[in-house]
Amino acid sequence: MDKNSKQSPQSRLQALGVERLSLLGKYAQPLMQTYISGYFDETSVSEQALDKLIKARLLWRPDEQEALCLRPGVNGLIASLTEDERKRQINADIAGQLDQIRTRVTHYQDAQYRGDYAASEHHFQLLTEKVHDMTGQFSDAIASLWNRLNSDFGFVSNLADKIRENELAQKQLRRLLDGFELIDFNEMIELAQSNGALRKLLVSQLQVSISDHASSLLEVQKRLVELMARFRQQQERVQLIASMSAFLKQHPNFRVGDYANRSKVPELVNQAKPIIANAAIGLDRSGDTEVLAELVREIPIEHQGQVQIPQSGGEFELVDESLLQAREQALKEDVENFFIAILDTAPGEARGLSALEYLQQRQLDWDAEIWLFQVIAEFEGLATEFRRSFILEKCTRELDPFNQVDIIYDLNLRVNQGLVLK
């Protein structure tokens, strides 16, 4: 058997990767020159080396009549390593990566269900790499925006370039924010289920990373607006000076007039509303005394009605406390008579007696609400052994169907036939 057929897929992949990375290091100078110039000088290497670079997918020919150039992946790799913002691209395709994450989670869960722990560890490793790749893309994109702000974006030459750079940065920010919205953590929780490793990877770590990246994007946006406002101020001043310089070249005899002393100010200058100066009486000028006196005499006098000062009120007339106590005692005695009347009812009568009916029958001069409150207070104030001899029923009705508040409109008191009053 062939030696390569005995190798595992991972061994063959490792050997192929080492071989092609070695080609990058061996031919680093011509490849970097290709990155700068845009085409590969075929005379700089031998035909055998050129064939290796093409087979290794480092170089390709877009058209038969075109020169060799770097593959897009290699071009992006060099741009990322050198932080070249002219060719560095922001990849915000989060939807495709989320689909791959869902597929990896399904493979991992199926392998665990089958008991194939080796396969489950392999799928979990691939899943971890995919999640880290996705968060790493956000980090690279934010770093690219910062570099753009601090290099090309911060030092463009004119306003048109500034606006174009601003629009590009705003679009990149919008794509990144749209990518954040695609990540649904409720879905991630459902994918992880009760698996602790998946919850830590897809929920805890991912949520912390997205939160940090969102904060960084907010700072980028603030810096973007700040630079734009600052540049517009500088551009206005430069444009004003340049326009004035051009006008003076066209009119060399022009002299700036005293616009403040003109009766008719040009509309270009007359932008502010006129200011009315504050006036005051000049008491130090004795010659104007008579004129000022005439002006003062002509001022109409406002006749204000005499303000009546409120007189102090008399002393409060306090009601005799003995009268209040007597009335309170009378109410208490009437309620006690009501309880005695309940005890005097015929034995075996279970209907009891209504508090309001008793109030009307005896023609007592008490407010119905005060009477009911006093009956309840008297019942609650009885000793426990005496209270069990009575049964107090509260007759209620619903005040309003919307607030669910019940009010007591009557009380029914009867003797508890199951107990014998001692």
C-alpha positions as CSV (number, residue, x, y, z in Angstrom):
1,M,0.0,0.0,0.0
2,D,1.0,3.6,-0.6
3,K,2.5,5.4,2.4
4,N,0.0,8.3,2.0
5,S,-2.9,5.9,2.1
6,K,-1.8,4.7,5.6
7,Q,-2.0,8.3,7.0
8,S,-5.1,9.6,8.7
9,P,-7.0,12.5,7.3
10,Q,-5.6,14.8,10.0
11,S,-2.1,13.7,9.3
12,R,-2.5,14.4,5.6
13,L,-4.1,17.8,6.4
14,Q,-1.2,18.7,8.7
15,A,1.4,17.7,6.1
16,L,-0.3,19.7,3.4
17,G,-0.6,22.8,5.7
18,V,3.1,22.7,6.7
19,E,4.1,22.4,3.0
20,R,2.1,25.4,1.9
21,L,3.0,27.5,4.8
22,S,6.6,26.7,4.0
23,L,6.0,28.0,0.5
24,L,4.8,31.3,1.9
25,G,7.9,31.7,3.9
26,K,10.2,30.6,1.2
27,Y,8.8,32.9,-1.5
28,A,7.8,35.7,0.9
29,Q,9.7,38.4,-1.0
30,P,8.1,37.9,-4.5
31,L,4.7,37.3,-2.9
32,M,4.9,40.5,-1.0
33,Q,6.0,42.3,-4.1
34,T,3.0,40.9,-5.9
35,Y,0.8,42.2,-3.1
36,I,2.2,45.7,-3.6
37,S,2.4,45.8,-7.4
38,G,-0.8,43.8,-8.1
39,Y,0.9,41.2,-10.4
40,F,3.5,38.4,-10.0
41,D,6.8,38.6,-11.9
42,E,7.1,35.2,-13.5
43,T,10.8,35.7,-14.2
44,S,11.6,36.0,-10.5
45,V,11.3,32.3,-9.8
46,S,11.8,29.1,-11.7
47,E,9.1,27.3,-13.7
48,Q,9.0,24.5,-11.1
49,A,8.5,26.9,-8.2
50,L,5.9,28.8,-10.2
51,D,4.0,25.6,-10.7
52,K,4.2,24.8,-7.0
53,L,2.8,28.3,-6.1
54,I,-0.1,27.8,-8.5
55,K,-0.9,24.3,-7.3
56,A,-0.7,25.5,-3.7
57,R,-3.5,28.0,-4.5
58,L,-1.3,31.0,-3.7
59,L,-1.3,32.4,-7.2
60,W,-3.9,32.4,-9.9
61,R,-4.6,33.9,-13.3
62,P,-8.0,35.6,-13.5
63,D,-7.9,35.5,-17.3
64,E,-5.7,33.9,-19.9
65,Q,-4.5,37.3,-21.0
66,E,-4.0,38.6,-17.4
67,A,-0.8,38.3,-15.3
68,L,-0.6,36.1,-12.3
69,C,-1.8,37.6,-9.0
70,L,-2.4,36.6,-5.4
71,R,-5.5,34.6,-4.5
72,P,-8.1,36.6,-2.6
73,G,-7.6,34.6,0.5
74,V,-3.8,35.2,0.5
75,N,-4.4,38.9,-0.3
76,G,-6.7,39.2,2.6
77,L,-4.3,37.3,4.9
78,I,-1.5,39.7,4.1
79,A,-3.8,42.8,4.5
80,S,-4.8,41.5,7.9
81,L,-1.2,40.8,9.0
82,T,0.0,44.1,7.8
83,E,-3.1,46.0,8.9
84,D,-3.4,47.5,5.4
85,E,-6.8,49.3,5.6
86,R,-6.7,50.0,1.8
87,K,-7.3,46.3,1.1
88,R,-8.6,45.0,4.4
89,Q,-12.2,43.9,4.2
90,I,-14.7,43.6,7.0
91,N,-16.6,40.3,6.9
92,A,-20.0,40.6,8.6
93,D,-21.7,37.5,7.1
94,I,-23.0,36.4,10.5
95,A,-26.0,34.5,9.1
96,G,-23.8,31.9,7.4
97,Q,-21.7,31.4,10.5
98,L,-24.8,31.0,12.7
99,D,-26.0,28.2,10.3
100,Q,-22.7,26.4,10.7
101,I,-22.8,26.8,14.5
102,R,-26.3,25.2,14.5
103,T,-25.1,22.3,12.4
104,R,-22.0,21.8,14.6
105,V,-24.2,21.7,17.7
106,T,-26.5,19.1,16.1
107,H,-23.5,16.9,15.2
108,Y,-22.1,17.3,18.7
109,Q,-25.4,16.3,20.4
110,D,-25.9,13.4,18.0
111,A,-22.4,12.0,18.8
112,Q,-23.1,12.3,22.5
113,Y,-26.5,10.5,22.1
114,R,-24.7,7.7,20.3
115,G,-22.0,7.5,22.9
116,D,-19.2,8.3,20.4
117,Y,-17.2,10.5,22.8
118,A,-14.2,10.9,20.4
119,A,-16.5,12.3,17.7
120,S,-18.3,14.5,20.2
121,E,-15.0,16.0,21.3
122,H,-14.0,16.6,17.7
123,H,-17.3,18.4,16.9
124,F,-17.0,20.4,20.1
125,Q,-13.5,21.6,19.1
126,L,-14.8,22.6,15.7
127,L,-17.8,24.4,17.3
128,T,-15.4,26.3,19.6
129,E,-13.3,27.4,16.7
130,K,-16.3,28.5,14.8
131,V,-17.6,30.6,17.7
132,H,-14.2,32.1,18.3
133,D,-13.8,32.9,14.6
134,M,-17.2,34.7,14.6
135,T,-16.2,36.9,17.6
136,G,-12.8,37.4,16.2
137,Q,-14.2,38.8,13.0
138,F,-16.1,41.4,15.1
139,S,-12.9,42.2,16.9
140,D,-10.9,42.6,13.6
141,A,-13.7,44.7,12.1
142,I,-13.7,47.1,15.1
143,A,-9.9,47.3,15.0
144,S,-10.1,48.1,11.3
145,L,-12.5,50.9,11.9
146,W,-10.2,52.3,14.6
147,N,-7.2,52.2,12.3
148,R,-9.3,53.9,9.6
149,L,-10.2,56.6,11.9
150,N,-6.7,57.2,13.1
151,S,-5.1,57.0,9.6
152,D,-6.8,57.6,6.3
153,F,-10.0,58.8,7.7
154,G,-8.4,61.3,10.1
155,F,-6.2,63.0,7.5
156,V,-8.1,63.3,4.2
157,S,-7.5,66.4,2.1
158,N,-11.0,67.7,1.3
159,L,-14.6,67.5,2.4
160,A,-15.7,65.2,-0.4
161,D,-13.2,62.5,0.6
162,K,-14.3,63.1,4.2
163,I,-17.9,62.5,3.4
164,R,-17.1,59.3,1.4
165,E,-15.0,57.9,4.2
166,N,-17.8,58.8,6.7
167,E,-20.4,57.0,4.6
168,L,-18.1,53.9,4.3
169,A,-17.5,53.8,8.0
170,Q,-21.3,54.2,8.7
171,K,-22.1,51.3,6.4
172,Q,-19.6,49.1,8.1
173,L,-21.0,50.0,11.5
174,R,-24.5,49.3,10.2
175,R,-23.5,45.9,8.9
176,L,-21.8,45.0,12.2
177,L,-24.9,46.1,14.2
178,D,-27.1,44.0,11.9
179,G,-24.9,41.1,12.6
180,F,-25.4,41.6,16.3
181,E,-29.1,41.5,15.9
182,L,-29.0,38.1,14.1
183,I,-27.6,36.5,17.3
184,D,-30.6,35.4,19.3
185,F,-29.5,34.2,22.8
186,N,-32.9,32.6,23.4
187,E,-32.1,30.4,20.5
188,M,-28.6,29.7,21.8
189,I,-30.1,28.7,25.2
190,E,-32.5,26.3,23.4
191,L,-29.5,24.8,21.4
192,A,-27.4,24.4,24.5
193,Q,-30.3,22.8,26.5
194,S,-28.9,21.4,29.8
195,N,-25.3,20.9,28.5
196,G,-23.0,22.9,30.7
197,A,-20.2,23.2,28.1
198,L,-22.5,24.4,25.4
199,R,-24.2,26.9,27.8
200,K,-20.8,28.3,28.7
201,L,-19.6,28.6,25.1
202,L,-22.9,29.7,23.4
203,V,-24.4,31.8,26.1
204,S,-22.0,33.0,28.8
205,Q,-18.8,33.6,26.7
206,L,-20.6,34.7,23.6
207,Q,-22.8,37.2,25.4
208,V,-19.8,38.8,27.2
209,S,-18.0,39.1,23.9
210,I,-20.9,40.6,22.0
211,S,-21.5,43.1,24.9
212,D,-17.8,44.2,24.8
213,H,-17.9,44.6,21.0
214,A,-21.1,46.6,21.2
215,S,-19.5,49.0,23.6
216,S,-16.5,49.4,21.4
217,L,-18.7,50.1,18.4
218,L,-20.4,52.8,20.3
219,E,-17.1,54.5,21.0
220,V,-16.2,54.2,17.4
221,Q,-19.4,55.9,16.4
222,K,-18.8,58.7,18.9
223,R,-15.3,59.2,17.5
224,L,-16.6,59.2,14.0
225,V,-19.2,62.0,14.7
226,E,-16.6,64.0,16.6
227,L,-14.1,63.9,13.7
228,M,-16.8,64.8,11.2
229,A,-17.9,67.8,13.2
230,R,-14.4,69.0,13.8
231,F,-13.5,68.7,10.1
232,R,-16.6,70.7,9.1
233,Q,-15.6,73.5,11.4
234,Q,-12.1,73.6,9.9
235,Q,-13.4,73.4,6.4
236,E,-15.8,76.3,7.0
237,R,-12.9,78.5,8.2
238,V,-10.6,77.5,5.3
239,Q,-13.3,78.1,2.8
240,L,-14.1,81.5,4.2
241,I,-10.4,82.6,4.1
242,A,-9.9,81.1,0.6
243,S,-13.0,82.9,-0.7
244,M,-11.9,86.2,0.9
245,S,-8.4,85.8,-0.6
246,A,-9.8,85.2,-4.0
247,F,-12.1,88.3,-3.7
248,L,-9.2,90.5,-2.7
249,K,-7.2,89.3,-5.7
250,Q,-10.0,90.2,-8.0
251,H,-10.5,93.6,-6.3
252,P,-7.1,94.9,-5.2
253,N,-8.4,98.3,-4.3
254,F,-11.1,97.0,-1.9
255,R,-11.2,98.6,1.5
256,V,-13.2,97.2,4.4
257,G,-15.8,99.8,5.4
258,D,-17.1,100.6,8.9
259,Y,-20.4,98.6,8.8
260,A,-21.3,99.5,12.3
261,N,-21.7,103.2,11.5
262,R,-23.7,102.7,8.3
263,S,-27.4,103.5,8.2
264,K,-28.1,100.7,5.7
265,V,-26.2,97.6,6.6
266,P,-25.8,94.9,3.8
267,E,-28.0,91.9,4.3
268,L,-24.9,89.6,4.4
269,V,-23.6,91.4,7.5
270,N,-27.0,92.4,9.1
271,Q,-27.9,89.0,10.5
272,A,-28.5,89.8,14.1
273,K,-31.6,91.6,15.4
274,P,-31.1,95.2,16.6
275,I,-30.3,95.6,20.3
276,I,-32.2,98.1,22.4
277,A,-29.7,99.7,24.9
278,N,-30.8,100.0,28.5
279,A,-31.6,103.5,29.6
280,A,-31.4,105.1,33.1
281,I,-32.0,108.5,34.6
282,G,-28.9,110.7,34.7
283,L,-29.3,112.2,38.2
284,D,-25.8,113.9,37.9
285,R,-27.0,116.2,35.2
286,S,-28.7,119.2,37.0
287,G,-29.8,120.9,33.7
288,D,-32.3,118.1,33.0
289,T,-34.0,118.2,36.4
290,E,-37.0,120.2,35.3
291,V,-37.6,117.9,32.2
292,L,-37.3,114.8,34.4
293,A,-39.7,116.3,36.9
294,E,-42.3,116.9,34.2
295,L,-41.9,113.4,32.9
296,V,-42.4,111.9,36.4
297,R,-45.5,114.0,36.9
298,E,-47.0,112.7,33.7
299,I,-46.6,109.0,34.8
300,P,-50.1,107.7,35.7
301,I,-50.5,106.7,39.3
302,E,-51.9,103.3,39.9
303,H,-54.5,103.4,42.7
304,Q,-54.4,100.1,44.5
305,G,-57.3,99.1,46.7
306,Q,-56.6,99.1,50.4
307,V,-55.5,95.6,51.4
308,Q,-57.6,94.4,54.3
309,I,-55.5,92.7,56.9
310,P,-57.3,89.6,58.1
311,Q,-58.2,89.8,61.8
312,S,-57.2,87.1,64.1
313,G,-59.9,84.5,64.6
314,G,-61.5,83.9,67.9
315,E,-60.7,81.0,70.1
316,F,-61.9,77.6,69.2
317,E,-65.0,76.5,70.9
318,L,-64.2,73.1,72.2
319,V,-67.1,70.7,72.7
320,D,-67.5,69.6,76.2
321,E,-65.6,66.3,76.5
322,S,-68.2,64.9,79.0
323,L,-70.9,65.2,76.3
324,L,-68.8,63.1,73.9
325,Q,-68.2,60.5,76.5
326,A,-71.9,60.4,77.3
327,R,-72.8,59.9,73.7
328,E,-70.2,57.2,73.2
329,Q,-71.4,55.4,76.3
330,A,-75.0,55.6,75.0
331,L,-74.0,54.0,71.7
332,K,-72.1,51.2,73.5
333,E,-75.2,50.5,75.7
334,D,-77.5,50.3,72.7
335,V,-75.2,47.8,71.1
336,E,-75.1,45.7,74.3
337,N,-78.9,45.8,74.3
338,F,-78.7,44.5,70.7
339,F,-76.6,41.5,71.9
340,I,-79.0,40.9,74.8
341,A,-81.9,40.9,72.4
342,I,-80.2,38.2,70.4
343,L,-79.9,36.1,73.6
344,D,-83.6,36.6,74.3
345,T,-84.8,35.2,70.9
346,A,-86.7,32.0,71.0
347,P,-84.6,28.8,71.3
348,G,-84.0,27.1,68.0
349,E,-84.4,30.2,65.9
350,A,-81.4,30.1,63.6
351,R,-82.3,33.2,61.5
352,G,-80.7,35.7,63.9
353,L,-81.4,39.4,63.9
354,S,-80.3,42.1,61.4
355,A,-78.4,45.0,62.9
356,L,-80.1,47.6,60.6
357,E,-83.6,46.1,61.3
358,Y,-83.0,46.4,65.0
359,L,-81.8,50.0,64.6
360,Q,-85.1,50.9,62.7
361,Q,-87.4,48.9,65.0
362,R,-86.0,50.7,68.1
363,Q,-85.9,54.0,66.3
364,L,-82.4,54.7,67.6
365,D,-80.8,58.0,66.5
366,W,-77.5,56.6,65.2
367,D,-76.0,56.7,61.7
368,A,-76.2,53.3,60.0
369,E,-72.5,53.2,59.2
370,I,-71.5,54.2,62.8
371,W,-73.9,51.6,64.2
372,L,-72.4,48.8,62.1
373,F,-68.9,49.7,63.0
374,Q,-69.8,49.7,66.7
375,V,-71.5,46.2,66.4
376,I,-68.3,44.8,64.8
377,A,-66.1,46.5,67.5
378,E,-68.3,45.1,70.3
379,F,-68.2,41.6,68.8
380,E,-64.4,41.7,68.4
381,G,-64.0,43.0,71.9
382,L,-65.8,40.0,73.5
383,A,-63.8,37.4,75.3
384,T,-63.0,34.3,73.3
385,E,-65.4,32.0,75.2
386,F,-68.3,34.5,74.8
387,R,-67.5,35.3,71.2
388,R,-67.9,31.6,70.2
389,S,-71.5,31.8,71.5
390,F,-72.4,34.2,68.7
391,I,-72.2,33.9,64.9
392,L,-71.7,37.3,63.1
393,E,-72.4,37.2,59.3
394,K,-71.4,40.2,57.2
395,C,-73.8,41.0,54.4
396,T,-71.7,42.4,51.5
397,R,-72.2,43.5,47.9
398,E,-69.7,44.3,45.2
399,L,-69.2,48.0,44.8
400,D,-68.0,48.0,41.2
401,P,-67.4,45.0,38.8
402,F,-64.1,46.5,37.8
403,N,-62.3,47.2,41.1
404,Q,-63.5,44.1,43.0
405,V,-64.2,46.0,46.2
406,D,-67.0,44.7,48.5
407,I,-68.8,46.9,51.0
408,I,-70.7,45.8,54.2
409,Y,-74.3,46.9,54.0
410,D,-75.7,45.0,57.0
411,L,-74.8,42.5,59.8
412,N,-76.6,39.4,60.9
413,L,-76.0,38.2,64.5
414,R,-77.4,35.0,65.9
415,V,-76.7,32.6,68.7
416,N,-74.4,29.6,68.1
417,Q,-76.8,26.7,68.8
418,G,-73.9,24.2,69.0
419,L,-72.5,25.8,72.2
420,V,-74.2,26.3,75.5
421,L,-73.6,29.7,77.0
422,K,-72.2,29.3,80.5
